[in-house]
């Protein structure tokens, strides 16, 4: 599933999808749209903080969806 054009060049999204797919490989179809939504939710955050913030938010949402 390709990233939407607005987020495709966003390295914070690309990197988070790669790392979280490796970590949560049993659900790769759920990871990419979730990461894109997290990036969208973090619009306005400092650009330098985005890689960490996007990945942390996505990981928290993935873990929360497991009931953890």
PyMOL commands that place a pseudoatom at each C-alpha (Angstrom):
pseudoatom trace, name=CA, resn=UNK, resi=1, chain=A, elem=C, hetatm=0, pos=[0.000, 0.000, 0.000]
pseudoatom trace, name=CA, resn=UNK, resi=2, chain=A, elem=C, hetatm=0, pos=[1.715, 3.243, -1.079]
pseudoatom trace, name=CA, resn=UNK, resi=3, chain=A, elem=C, hetatm=0, pos=[1.794, 6.227, 1.213]
pseudoatom trace, name=CA, resn=UNK, resi=4, chain=A, elem=C, hetatm=0, pos=[-0.521, 9.123, 0.361]
pseudoatom trace, name=CA, resn=UNK, resi=5, chain=A, elem=C, hetatm=0, pos=[1.366, 11.770, -1.658]
pseudoatom trace, name=CA, resn=UNK, resi=6, chain=A, elem=C, hetatm=0, pos=[1.365, 14.296, 1.187]
pseudoatom trace, name=CA, resn=UNK, resi=7, chain=A, elem=C, hetatm=0, pos=[3.299, 11.880, 3.435]
pseudoatom trace, name=CA, resn=UNK, resi=8, chain=A, elem=C, hetatm=0, pos=[5.301, 9.802, 0.927]
pseudoatom trace, name=CA, resn=UNK, resi=9, chain=A, elem=C, hetatm=0, pos=[8.438, 11.981, 1.173]
pseudoatom trace, name=CA, resn=UNK, resi=10, chain=A, elem=C, hetatm=0, pos=[8.087, 12.295, 4.949]
pseudoatom trace, name=CA, resn=UNK, resi=11, chain=A, elem=C, hetatm=0, pos=[10.991, 10.270, 6.296]
pseudoatom trace, name=CA, resn=UNK, resi=12, chain=A, elem=C, hetatm=0, pos=[9.353, 10.076, 9.744]
pseudoatom trace, name=CA, resn=UNK, resi=13, chain=A, elem=C, hetatm=0, pos=[6.508, 8.046, 8.231]
pseudoatom trace, name=CA, resn=UNK, resi=14, chain=A, elem=C, hetatm=0, pos=[8.690, 5.848, 6.043]
pseudoatom trace, name=CA, resn=UNK, resi=15, chain=A, elem=C, hetatm=0, pos=[11.086, 5.028, 8.888]
pseudoatom trace, name=CA, resn=UNK, resi=16, chain=A, elem=C, hetatm=0, pos=[8.333, 4.367, 11.430]
pseudoatom trace, name=CA, resn=UNK, resi=17, chain=A, elem=C, hetatm=0, pos=[6.491, 2.049, 9.039]
pseudoatom trace, name=CA, resn=UNK, resi=18, chain=A, elem=C, hetatm=0, pos=[9.686, 0.064, 8.440]
pseudoatom trace, name=CA, resn=UNK, resi=19, chain=A, elem=C, hetatm=0, pos=[10.568, -0.281, 12.130]
pseudoatom trace, name=CA, resn=UNK, resi=20, chain=A, elem=C, hetatm=0, pos=[7.054, -1.039, 13.335]
pseudoatom trace, name=CA, resn=UNK, resi=21, chain=A, elem=C, hetatm=0, pos=[6.456, -3.567, 10.564]
pseudoatom trace, name=CA, resn=UNK, resi=22, chain=A, elem=C, hetatm=0, pos=[9.577, -5.395, 11.747]
pseudoatom trace, name=CA, resn=UNK, resi=23, chain=A, elem=C, hetatm=0, pos=[8.375, -5.204, 15.346]
pseudoatom trace, name=CA, resn=UNK, resi=24, chain=A, elem=C, hetatm=0, pos=[4.678, -5.984, 14.750]
pseudoatom trace, name=CA, resn=UNK, resi=25, chain=A, elem=C, hetatm=0, pos=[5.114, -8.090, 11.608]
pseudoatom trace, name=CA, resn=UNK, resi=26, chain=A, elem=C, hetatm=0, pos=[1.990, -10.099, 12.256]
pseudoatom trace, name=CA, resn=UNK, resi=27, chain=A, elem=C, hetatm=0, pos=[-0.162, -7.087, 11.271]
pseudoatom trace, name=CA, resn=UNK, resi=28, chain=A, elem=C, hetatm=0, pos=[1.618, -5.150, 8.509]
pseudoatom trace, name=CA, resn=UNK, resi=29, chain=A, elem=C, hetatm=0, pos=[-1.614, -4.070, 6.790]
pseudoatom trace, name=CA, resn=UNK, resi=30, chain=A, elem=C, hetatm=0, pos=[-2.675, -2.179, 9.916]
pseudoatom trace, name=CA, resn=UNK, resi=31, chain=A, elem=C, hetatm=0, pos=[0.629, -0.411, 10.475]
pseudoatom trace, name=CA, resn=UNK, resi=32, chain=A, elem=C, hetatm=0, pos=[0.981, 1.902, 7.485]
pseudoatom trace, name=CA, resn=UNK, resi=33, chain=A, elem=C, hetatm=0, pos=[-2.429, 3.627, 7.722]
pseudoatom trace, name=CA, resn=UNK, resi=34, chain=A, elem=C, hetatm=0, pos=[-1.983, 3.954, 11.470]
pseudoatom trace, name=CA, resn=UNK, resi=35, chain=A, elem=C, hetatm=0, pos=[1.428, 5.616, 11.088]
pseudoatom trace, name=CA, resn=UNK, resi=36, chain=A, elem=C, hetatm=0, pos=[0.043, 8.001, 8.463]
pseudoatom trace, name=CA, resn=UNK, resi=37, chain=A, elem=C, hetatm=0, pos=[-2.814, 8.907, 10.818]
pseudoatom trace, name=CA, resn=UNK, resi=38, chain=A, elem=C, hetatm=0, pos=[-0.338, 9.495, 13.657]
pseudoatom trace, name=CA, resn=UNK, resi=39, chain=A, elem=C, hetatm=0, pos=[1.739, 11.762, 11.430]
pseudoatom trace, name=CA, resn=UNK, resi=40, chain=A, elem=C, hetatm=0, pos=[-1.384, 13.698, 10.494]
pseudoatom trace, name=CA, resn=UNK, resi=41, chain=A, elem=C, hetatm=0, pos=[-2.317, 14.012, 14.179]
pseudoatom trace, name=CA, resn=UNK, resi=42, chain=A, elem=C, hetatm=0, pos=[1.127, 15.443, 14.886]
pseudoatom trace, name=CA, resn=UNK, resi=43, chain=A, elem=C, hetatm=0, pos=[0.892, 18.188, 12.273]
pseudoatom trace, name=CA, resn=UNK, resi=44, chain=A, elem=C, hetatm=0, pos=[2.458, 21.272, 13.795]
pseudoatom trace, name=CA, resn=UNK, resi=45, chain=A, elem=C, hetatm=0, pos=[4.972, 19.382, 15.920]
pseudoatom trace, name=CA, resn=UNK, resi=46, chain=A, elem=C, hetatm=0, pos=[8.592, 20.476, 15.532]
pseudoatom trace, name=CA, resn=UNK, resi=47, chain=A, elem=C, hetatm=0, pos=[9.996, 18.772, 12.401]
pseudoatom trace, name=CA, resn=UNK, resi=48, chain=A, elem=C, hetatm=0, pos=[13.077, 17.525, 14.228]
pseudoatom trace, name=CA, resn=UNK, resi=49, chain=A, elem=C, hetatm=0, pos=[10.929, 15.705, 16.755]
pseudoatom trace, name=CA, resn=UNK, resi=50, chain=A, elem=C, hetatm=0, pos=[8.639, 14.024, 14.229]
pseudoatom trace, name=CA, resn=UNK, resi=51, chain=A, elem=C, hetatm=0, pos=[10.553, 10.777, 13.705]
pseudoatom trace, name=CA, resn=UNK, resi=52, chain=A, elem=C, hetatm=0, pos=[10.456, 9.933, 17.395]
pseudoatom trace, name=CA, resn=UNK, resi=53, chain=A, elem=C, hetatm=0, pos=[6.967, 11.296, 18.049]
pseudoatom trace, name=CA, resn=UNK, resi=54, chain=A, elem=C, hetatm=0, pos=[5.376, 9.514, 15.088]
pseudoatom trace, name=CA, resn=UNK, resi=55, chain=A, elem=C, hetatm=0, pos=[6.905, 6.188, 16.003]
pseudoatom trace, name=CA, resn=UNK, resi=56, chain=A, elem=C, hetatm=0, pos=[6.073, 6.499, 19.705]
pseudoatom trace, name=CA, resn=UNK, resi=57, chain=A, elem=C, hetatm=0, pos=[2.459, 7.463, 19.036]
pseudoatom trace, name=CA, resn=UNK, resi=58, chain=A, elem=C, hetatm=0, pos=[1.997, 4.670, 16.504]
pseudoatom trace, name=CA, resn=UNK, resi=59, chain=A, elem=C, hetatm=0, pos=[3.572, 2.099, 18.831]
pseudoatom trace, name=CA, resn=UNK, resi=60, chain=A, elem=C, hetatm=0, pos=[1.343, 3.222, 21.694]
pseudoatom trace, name=CA, resn=UNK, resi=61, chain=A, elem=C, hetatm=0, pos=[-1.738, 2.907, 19.512]
pseudoatom trace, name=CA, resn=UNK, resi=62, chain=A, elem=C, hetatm=0, pos=[-0.674, -0.533, 18.283]
pseudoatom trace, name=CA, resn=UNK, resi=63, chain=A, elem=C, hetatm=0, pos=[-0.081, -1.732, 21.828]
pseudoatom trace, name=CA, resn=UNK, resi=64, chain=A, elem=C, hetatm=0, pos=[-3.339, -0.171, 22.993]
pseudoatom trace, name=CA, resn=UNK, resi=65, chain=A, elem=C, hetatm=0, pos=[-5.249, -2.014, 20.311]
pseudoatom trace, name=CA, resn=UNK, resi=66, chain=A, elem=C, hetatm=0, pos=[-3.978, -5.269, 21.837]
pseudoatom trace, name=CA, resn=UNK, resi=67, chain=A, elem=C, hetatm=0, pos=[-5.452, -4.358, 25.195]
pseudoatom trace, name=CA, resn=UNK, resi=68, chain=A, elem=C, hetatm=0, pos=[-2.004, -3.876, 26.739]
for i in range(1, 68): cmd.bond("trace and resi %d" % i, "trace and resi %d" % (i + 1))
show_as sticks, trace
zoom trace
